[in-house]
Amino acid sequence: MRKQDNRYIWILLVICILSLIIFLGNALFNTKGEPREAIVAVSMLKYGNWILPINNGVDIAYKPPFFHWCIAFFSLFQGYVSEFTSRLPSALALIAMTLVGFKFYEKRSTPQIALIECLVAITSFEVHRAGTNCRVDMLLSALMVISLYQLYKWGEKGLRGVPVVAILCMSAAFLTKGPVGIVLPCLVTAVFLLIRGYRFVKLLYAFALVALASCVIPACWYVAAYMQGGDTFMQLVYEENVLRFLGKMSYSSHENPAYYNVITVLSGYLPYTLLVVMSLFVLKYKKPEGTLKSWWNRLVDYIKSMDDTRLFSLLSIVIIFIFYCIPKSKRSVYLLPIYPFIAYFLAEYIIYLAKNHSRIIRSFGYTLSGIYIALLALFVAVRAGIVPETIFSGKHAAENIAQMRALETAGIGITDIIIILLPVIAALLFWKSRKSDSIRQVYSMLGIVIAIFMSLDGFFQPIVLNTKSDKPIAMKLNSIVGDGTVYSYRPQSAAGDPMRSFTINFYMNDRVVPFEAAMPKSGYMLSGNDDIEAFKETYPDYSVTEVVDFKHKSCDDKKMLHLYQIYDTSRNKR
C-alpha cells in the first residue's frame, strides 16, 4: 500500500506542476487586482522597506506583507518582479494545500477518494483561477486549510502537545490578511471537538493559548509597522479588519447580499456543478415521510452518526460559509477555504455515480468534449477569417474585435498545437475508457477537465487577455519620459479607496505618482476620458497640452488613456 500511496502523490504533484506552474507567466497583468499586489513587492525591492512599503508614491499596502514577502523573495533570484514570480506564491500555496489535503484524506478514507478530492478541487473554476493569480486569497486559504488539518490531528491526540505547524500556518495567515486566519481554523476545530464531547472550558483554554501563540509573530510586525506608520497605519488596520466586517467602511467595498455566496460557490465549482445538475435527473427520490420535526431529528441523528472526517469537513463548510455571510463585503474568493472540503464530498459522490450511474459520468465527459470541440471549431473559423466583425456590437465591440483579431493573427508553433489538441487527446482517451471500470472512467473524465484548463492557460487566455493589458502603454510612456516620473489624475476616485494606474505603474517600476500627492511644477500627466476637463477646472493655473491619445481603454478603470504635458503658470507670477 505504501508504494501505491507514493505513486498517487507523485502523480498529483506532476499534475499540479503541469496545470498550475508552467503557464503562470504567459498572461500579462490585465486587471487592477494583480498589479496592485505585485507593486508592493516592487516597492520592497526598490526601496528596501520590507516592513511598511509605500507604493504608488503615497499608499500604504492594504494587507499585511507576508504575501508580498513571498513575491519579493522569489523575485530576488531574477532581480525583478515579473508576472511569473508574482503569481508563484499562489500556485505553490495551492500545491501545498493539495498535497497536504491528499495525505489528510488518504489516511482517513481511501487513496482513490483522496486523489479525486484533490483533482476536483484544483480543477474547480474558482480554485484554479485563484491559484494562478497574484492575489492574497489563495495563500490565505491554503494556510487556513492546512491549519484546519493540523488542528484536527491535534484533536486526534487529545490536544496533547503543541500544534507547531498549525500555529506557524495561522501566524502566516494572520500576516497575509489579518486575524481571520486564526479565528476561523480555531473556531471550526473547537466546534467540532465540542460536538464530539470535549468540555467547553478545556477547549476555550486550549484554543485561547493556541490563538495567542499564533499572534506572537504577527505582533512583531504590527509593532514595527506602527513605529513607521503611526495612527495612519492603525486606522487602516481598523478599517480593513473591523469596519469591513461590520459593513461600516469609509467606502463601498464589494457589498453583496447573502445569496451572493450561494451563487458564487455554484459558479465557482464549475464544471462540476454541471455534473451534479445532470445527475439529479437520474437519481431515485423517496417521498418525504413524517413531520418537519421528525425529519429534522433524523437529519441531526445522521450528522451525529457521521465519522469524524466527514463531520469535520461538513462543519468546515458550514461555519466558514456562514461566517462570510455576515459582513456586507462579500467576494467569491473569501469562500476559497471551503472548496477542498466540498471536494471531499464531491469525490464520494462522483465515485457513487461511477459505480451506480456510470452513464452520467460518460454523458458529462462527452459534454465537456463537445463544448471544447465546438470552441476549437470556432477558433478554426476565426483563423480562417470567416467570422465577420459585424457580429459584435455595443460598447464592448471594439474590445471583442481586438481579441478576435489577436486569435486570428497569433503565431502558432508545434508546442501551441500540442497544447490546443490536449483536450481532444483527453477526449479520445475518455471515449476509449467507456467500457473500462468505473474508477478509470472517472480519472479519464478528470483528464478532460485538466486538459481544458491547460489549453486555456497555455494558449487561448494569454492571447485574449493580453489585448486588455496596459503594458504596451507603459512601454510607450517609457520611450517618451525616459527614467522620469509620470503623474496620474483620477478625479472620480472613491474616498478611502483611490484609483491608481496600477498596471502602468507596475510596468514602469513604480514611477507613476498621483498628481495631488506631488503637485509638480511641470511634467507628464496621465488621465482618462475627459477627466482633464475636471483637472482644468480644479487647477486653473496649470497649462495643459495633449501629447498622446493612446486610443486604449485602461484595464484598471476602463477609461480611455491620454497623456498630457502640464505646467504651473502661477509660479512665474511669484
Secondary structure, DSSP 8 states (H G I E B T S, - for coil): -HHHHHHHHHHHHHHHIIIIITTTTSS---SSHHHHHHHHHHHHHHH---SS-EETTTEE-SS-SHHHHHHHHHHHTTTS--HHHHHHHHHHHHHHHHHHHHHHHHHHS-HHHHHHHHHHHHTSHHHHHHHTSS-HHHHHHHHHHHHHHHHHHHHHTTT-S--HHHHHHHHHHHHHH-THHHHHHHHHHHHHHHHTT--HHHHHHHHHHHHHHHHHHHHHHHHHHHHHHHHHHHHHHHIIIIIHHHT--SS--SB--THHHHHHHHHHTTTHHHHHHHHTTTS------S-HHHHHHHHHHHHHTS-HHHHHHHHHHHHHHHHTTSSSB--GGGGGGGHHHHHHHHHHHHHHHHHH-HHHHHHHHHHHHHHHHHHHHHHHHHHTT-S-GGG--STTHHHHHHHHHHHHH----HHHHHHHHHHHHHHHHHHHGGGS-HHHHHHHHHHHHHHHHHHIIIIIHHHHHTTT-SHHHHHHHHHHHTTS-EEE--TT-BTTB----HHHHHHTTS-EEEHHHH--SEEEEEEETTHHHHHHHH-TTEEEEEEEEEEEE-TTT--EEEEEEEEEGGGG--
